Amino acid sequence: MDGARRLAAALGLAWRGRWRVQGFWFGRNVALYGELIPLGAAGEVLPTLRRAEAMSLSHLWRMLPWLFHLYWGVFVSADRRPHSCARCNC
């Protein structure tokens, strides 16, 4: 029983810590952007995120392997302004 109490206490501390960090970021997002998850601001920076219609579940399912393999390549290379490449000489 003592081990179960220690586990419960450790999980409780982890849960509270998570909410402290998460709550800070959610509060910051609301203060800066007016929404918990700033999808509107992300859509202004990356207009390709805005679609005329939502992607169907079957289309998303077909694209899922591609997303796992190319996530960083697609979103890092989306910003190809000259100043972004000048720093890394790519």
VOZAKE-365623 format. One line per 10 residues: their letters; for each residue x negated, y, z negated of N, C-alpha, C. Coordinates in nm, 2 decimals, decimal comma. Each point is the difference from the previous one (the first is absolute). Layout:
<recs>
a> X:Y:Z:X:Y:Z:X:Y:Z | ...
</recs>
This chain:
<recs>
mdgarrlaaa> -0,08:-0,12:0,00:0,08:0,12:0,00:-0,09:0,13:0,00 | -0,11:-0,01:-0,06:-0,09:0,11:-0,01:-0,05:0,04:0,14 | -0,03:-0,10:0,08:-0,04:0,03:0,14:0,11:0,06:0,08 | 0,12:-0,04:-0,02:0,11:0,06:0,08:0,02:0,15:-0,04 | -0,02:0,03:-0,13:0,01:0,14:-0,05:-0,11:0,09:0,06 | -0,12:-0,06:0,01:-0,11:0,08:0,06:0,02:0,02:0,14 | 0,05:-0,10:0,07:0,03:0,02:0,14:0,11:0,10:0,02 | 0,10:0,00:-0,08:0,11:0,10:0,01:-0,05:0,14:-0,02 | -0,09:0,01:-0,10:-0,06:0,13:-0,04:-0,08:0,05:0,12 | -0,08:-0,09:0,06:-0,09:0,04:0,11:0,08:0,04:0,12
lglawrgrwr> 0,11:-0,07:0,03:0,08:0,03:0,11:0,08:0,13:-0,02 | 0,04:0,03:-0,13:0,06:0,12:-0,03:-0,09:0,12:0,02 | -0,13:-0,01:-0,04:-0,09:0,11:0,02:-0,03:0,02:0,14 | -0,01:-0,11:0,08:-0,03:0,02:0,14:0,12:0,07:0,07 | 0,12:-0,04:-0,04:0,12:0,06:0,06:0,01:0,15:-0,03 | -0,03:0,03:-0,13:0,00:0,15:-0,03:-0,10:0,07:0,07 | -0,12:-0,05:0,01:-0,11:0,06:0,08:0,04:0,02:0,14 | 0,06:-0,10:0,06:0,05:0,01:0,14:0,10:0,12:0,02 | 0,09:0,01:-0,09:0,10:0,10:0,01:-0,06:0,14:-0,02 | -0,10:0,01:-0,09:-0,07:0,13:-0,02:-0,06:0,05:0,13
vqgfwfgrnv> -0,08:-0,09:0,07:-0,06:0,03:0,12:0,10:0,02:0,11 | 0,09:-0,09:0,02:0,10:0,01:0,10:0,09:0,12:-0,02 | 0,04:0,03:-0,12:0,08:0,11:-0,03:-0,06:0,13:0,04 | -0,13:0,01:-0,03:-0,08:0,12:0,04:0,01:0,02:0,15 | -0,03:-0,10:0,08:0,00:0,02:0,14:0,14:0,02:0,06 | 0,10:-0,06:-0,05:0,14:0,03:0,04:0,04:0,14:-0,04 | -0,04:0,04:-0,12:0,03:0,14:-0,03:-0,07:0,10:0,08 | -0,12:-0,03:0,04:-0,08:0,09:0,09:0,07:0,01:0,13 | 0,04:-0,12:0,06:0,06:0,00:0,13:0,13:0,08:0,00 | 0,08:-0,01:-0,11:0,12:0,08:-0,01:-0,03:0,15:-0,01
alygeliplg> -0,10:0,03:-0,08:-0,04:0,15:-0,01:-0,05:0,05:0,13 | -0,08:-0,07:0,07:-0,06:0,05:0,13:0,09:-0,01:0,12 | 0,06:-0,12:0,01:0,08:-0,02:0,13:0,15:-0,01:-0,02 | 0,05:-0,01:-0,12:0,14:0,00:-0,03:0,06:-0,14:0,02 | -0,08:-0,10:0,01:0,05:-0,14:0,01:-0,11:-0,10:-0,07 | 0,06:-0,11:-0,05:-0,09:-0,09:-0,07:-0,11:-0,06:0,09 | 0,04:-0,04:0,12:-0,09:-0,06:0,10:0,00:0,10:0,12 | -0,10:0,08:0,02:0,01:0,11:0,10:-0,01:-0,04:0,14 | 0,11:-0,07:0,05:0,01:-0,04:0,13:0,02:0,11:0,10 | 0,07:0,11:-0,05:0,02:0,11:0,09:-0,13:0,07:0,03
aagevlptlr> -0,09:0,02:-0,10:-0,13:0,06:0,02:-0,09:-0,09:0,09 | 0,01:-0,13:-0,02:-0,08:-0,09:0,08:0,05:0,01:0,15 | 0,13:0,02:0,02:0,06:0,01:0,14:-0,05:0,13:0,06 | -0,02:0,10:-0,07:-0,05:0,13:0,06:-0,15:-0,02:0,04 | -0,08:-0,07:-0,07:-0,14:-0,02:0,03:-0,01:-0,10:0,11 | 0,07:-0,11:0,00:0,00:-0,11:0,10:0,13:-0,01:0,06 | 0,03:0,08:0,11:0,13:0,00:0,06:0,05:-0,13:0,06 | -0,10:-0,09:0,02:0,04:-0,13:0,06:0,07:-0,09:-0,11 | 0,00:0,04:-0,12:0,07:-0,08:-0,11:0,15:0,02:0,02 | 0,04:0,11:0,06:0,14:0,03:0,02:0,06:-0,07:0,12
raeamslshl> 0,09:-0,08:-0,02:0,06:-0,08:0,11:0,14:0,05:0,03 | 0,05:-0,01:0,12:0,14:0,03:0,03:0,09:-0,09:-0,06 | -0,03:-0,13:-0,01:0,08:-0,10:-0,07:-0,09:-0,09:-0,08 | 0,06:-0,05:-0,10:-0,08:-0,09:-0,09:-0,04:-0,13:0,07 | -0,12:-0,05:-0,04:-0,04:-0,12:0,07:0,08:-0,12:-0,06 | 0,04:-0,09:0,09:0,08:-0,11:-0,04:-0,09:-0,10:-0,08 | 0,07:-0,08:-0,07:-0,07:-0,10:-0,09:-0,08:-0,10:0,09 | 0,06:-0,04:0,11:-0,07:-0,10:0,09:-0,12:0,07:0,06 | 0,01:0,12:0,04:-0,12:0,07:0,06:-0,11:0,02:-0,11 | 0,04:0,03:-0,12:-0,10:0,02:-0,11:-0,06:-0,14:-0,02
wrmlpwlfhl> 0,07:-0,11:0,00:-0,05:-0,13:-0,03:-0,10:-0,04:0,11 | 0,02:0,04:0,13:-0,09:-0,03:0,10:-0,13:0,09:-0,01 | 0,01:0,12:-0,06:-0,12:0,08:-0,01:-0,07:-0,02:-0,13 | 0,05:-0,08:-0,09:-0,06:-0,02:-0,13:-0,15:-0,05:0,01 | -0,03:-0,10:0,07:-0,14:-0,04:0,01:-0,09:0,11:0,06 | 0,05:0,08:0,09:-0,08:0,11:0,05:-0,03:0,10:-0,10 | 0,10:0,03:-0,09:-0,02:0,10:-0,10:-0,11:-0,04:-0,10 | 0,00:-0,13:-0,04:-0,10:-0,05:-0,09:-0,14:0,01:0,06 | -0,01:-0,03:0,12:-0,14:0,00:0,06:-0,05:0,14:0,04 | 0,09:0,09:0,04:-0,04:0,13:0,05:0,04:0,12:-0,08
ywgvfvsadr> 0,04:-0,02:-0,12:0,05:0,12:-0,08:-0,11:0,11:-0,01 | -0,12:-0,03:-0,04:-0,10:0,10:-0,02:-0,04:0,05:0,14 | -0,02:-0,08:0,10:-0,04:0,05:0,13:0,10:0,09:0,06 | 0,13:-0,02:-0,02:0,10:0,08:0,06:0,01:0,13:-0,08 | 0,01:0,00:-0,13:0,02:0,12:-0,07:-0,13:0,09:-0,02 | -0,11:-0,07:0,00:-0,12:0,08:-0,01:-0,03:0,07:0,13 | 0,02:-0,07:0,11:-0,03:0,05:0,13:0,11:0,09:0,05 | 0,11:0,02:-0,07:0,11:0,09:0,04:-0,05:0,14:-0,01 | -0,09:0,03:-0,08:-0,06:0,14:-0,02:-0,13:0,01:0,08 | 0,01:0,03:0,13:-0,11:0,01:0,09:-0,04:0,14:0,04
rphscarcnc> 0,02:0,09:-0,09:-0,04:0,14:0,03:-0,15:0,01:0,00 | -0,06:0,09:0,07:-0,15:0,00:0,01:-0,07:0,01:-0,14 | 0,06:0,08:-0,09:-0,07:0,01:-0,13:0,00:-0,13:-0,08 | 0,10:-0,08:0,02:0,01:-0,13:-0,07:-0,12:-0,09:0,04 | -0,04:0,01:0,12:-0,11:-0,09:0,05:-0,13:0,06:-0,02 | -0,01:0,13:-0,01:-0,13:0,07:-0,01:-0,07:-0,04:-0,13 | 0,07:-0,04:-0,10:-0,07:-0,03:-0,13:-0,06:-0,14:0,01 | 0,06:-0,09:0,07:-0,04:-0,14:0,00:-0,08:-0,04:0,13 | -0,01:0,09:0,09:-0,06:-0,02:0,13:0,05:-0,12:0,08 | 0,13:-0,02:0,00:0,06:-0,11:0,07:0,06:0,04:0,13
</recs>
